[in-house]
Amino acid sequence: MSSKIPSKWKGTCEEGFGFNSSMCNSKLIGARYFKKGLAFQHNARVSMSSARDTAGHGTHVASTAAGNYVNGASFFGYTKGTARGMAPRARLAVYKVSWDEGSLTSDVLAGMDQAIADGVDVISISMGYDRVALYEDPVAIASFTAMEKGILVSTSAGNAGEGEFYSLHNSFAQ
């Protein structure tokens, strides 16, 4: 992978608690966090005020999508080989919108809007709104905006397991 960041990239590495801009490189080219809505609701008390992952989910998803080649990987000595994400040469920008205290739609939409403005090619978001018609679902509407600008959006189908409302989308048409 070339160390040159694409000229269309407009993002930045936003510093915060436990995260400084030197943590970005030719792989991780952007990091931002959005908490104004949640901070207002919690009187400005939001844990880990930075783009750092506190739960591991974002790190896991990022490595699955864009993890670089790791030779000699194994699972406790079994199945030795080379591990990699789906697009190991892809660059990565992270937009933290979910916190230990929860998340608010305003912060999710601010993060998606900023990702679009920064010039991402793909948005992978593990969020959805249960039992909301797609035409009222804020993530679906923001995804449509991204799609209009040529950005692929991949959203989760849900993490609650099998069931009537968990097959394709966590919402239903009304």
N, C-alpha and C positions, 0 to 999 in steps of 0.2 A: 504494500500500500504506500502510495506517495505521501510524504509528510505535508504536502501542500493542501490546505483546506480550500474547497471550492469557492470561487469568487461570488457565487450567489448567496453564500451563507452570511446571514446578518445577525446571528445569535451571539451570545457571550457566556462566559462562565461567571456566574454570580456568586460572590463570596458569602459565607455565612458560618454558623457555628460548626466547627470541625471540618470545614471545607474551604480551601482557598483556590484561587484561579490556577495555581501551578498544578493542580490535580487534573486539569484538562490537558489534552495532548492531541495527537493526530487521530486517535480513535474516539475519545470522548471530547467532542468539540463544543459542547454547550451544556450548561446546567443552570436551571432557574427554579425558583420556588414561589408558590402563590398561596398566601395565607391571610390576606386582608379580611376576607369575609369571616373566616373562622376565628381570627384573632379578635375581631370586633365582637363576635358572639361570646367568646371566652375572656373578654376584657384583656386582650393582648397576651394571654398566657398560652403559647403554643410551644410544644416541645421541639427540640432540635431544629432551630430556626435556620435551616439551610436545605440544599437539595439532597443531602445525604439520606440514604435509605435506612430506616430504623427497624423495619420488619423483615427485610430480605426479599419481599415479593418483587419489587422493582428491579433489584439486582438480578434475580433469577430470570425474569422476563427479558431483560436486556441481554443477558448472556445467551439465552435461547435464540433470540433474534439475531444478534450481531457478534457473538463471542468469537474471538480470534482462535487460531489453531493452537491446541495444547497437545504436544506429543507426549507419549508415555502415560496418558491418563488411564485410570482403572477405577473399578468399583471394588474397594477392599481387595485388590489383587486380581480380581476377575475381569474378564473382557478388556484386556489391555489394548490400547490403540490410540488413535488421535481423536480428540474431542473438538468440536467446533459448533458455532451457532449456524443458523440457516444462511446468513449472509456475512461470513467472516471478514470480508473486506469493506463492509459498510461502516460508515461513521455513525456516531451516536450522540444524541442530545437528550437530556433528561429534563422533565418538567414535573416537579413534585407538587401534587395538588391534594394529596391525602395524608392525613396526620394521625398520630396516636389518638388524638381527641376527636377525629372524624373528618368529614369533608363537607364543603358547601358548594352548591351548584355555581355560585359566582366565581369561586376560585378555580373550579374545573374548567369553566368556559374561558376564564382569563388565561389559563395555561394553554388551552387549545388555540385560542386566538393568537397568542404569542408564538406558538410553534408554527402556525401558518405564516405569520409575519417574518419569522426568522428564516424561512425558506426550507423547511423539512420536506422530504419526499414521501415519508410514511409516518403515520401516527398510529401507535399501538396503545390502546387504552383498555385497561381491565376494569371497566365500570359500565354500568347500565342502570336504568331506572325501572324498577319492577312495576308491573301493572299500569304502565303509562303508554298511551297510544303513541306510535312512532312520530306522528305529526305534533305531539306535545312533549316529546322526549328531548331535553336540551342537548344531550350528547349526540342523538341522531341528527338534530338540526345543525349543530356545529360540525358534525361529520359531513353533512351535505355541503356546507360552506367550503370545507377543505376539499371535497371532491370536485367542486366547481373550479377550484384553483389547481387541479391536477394532482392532488395529494391522495394517496391510498390510505384509508382508515380501516384498521382492524380492531374490532371491539370484542369483548368477551361475551359469551353466551350465558354466563352465570357460573357460580361456584357452589351452588346449593345441591347439586346432584340431579338425579332423575326426577321427573315429575312433569305434570301437564304444562307448566309455565317455564320450563328450563331446557327446552330442546333447541330452539334457534335464537331466541331473544328473550330477555327478561321482561318483555312487555307484551301486550296484546292489543289488537285492533279493536276499537269500539265502534 
